Amino acid sequence: MIFAAGNTKAQTLKEEERICGKWESTDKELAIKVYMHDNEFRAEIIWFSDTDGKPLDYWKDVHNPDPALRDRKILGMSVLSGLKYDADTNTWEDGMVYDSRHGKEWNASATIDKKGMLHVRGYWHFKFIGRTMNFVRI
């Protein structure tokens, strides 16, 4: 077990719950909230910088390949799902990440390094073919 950083109460978390909380991308363009739902870890968008001066709730999922989903708002949208904690590797695996800029969904995994940085990797079948986004806890 570990202690939750930045919390005024000494609260212990299960090892797999370390991923839960609010995170900001290191490029300062995106903030997400990671949470557990139905025994899997998910994330939703809570803030993003690319607004062209329009309010956050203006932006919709216009690039989604499913026309029925193109009217949903980006703010609050689930972008990471299905992650399961693997205690043997101390990673979260077998998830899916959705890229709303391109309307694509990718396989996903996540790790937290020794400095507490969250690394979410989106990939196509093989981890070496992909991209990693890095986040710091907020």
ABEGO torsion letter per residue (X at the ends): XBBBBGBABBBBBBAAAAABEBBBBAAGABBBBBBBBGGBBBBBBABBABAGGBBAAABBBAABABAAAAABBABGBBABBGBBBBAAAGBBBGBBBBBAAAGBBBBBBBBBBAAGBBBBBBBBGBAABBBBBBBBBX
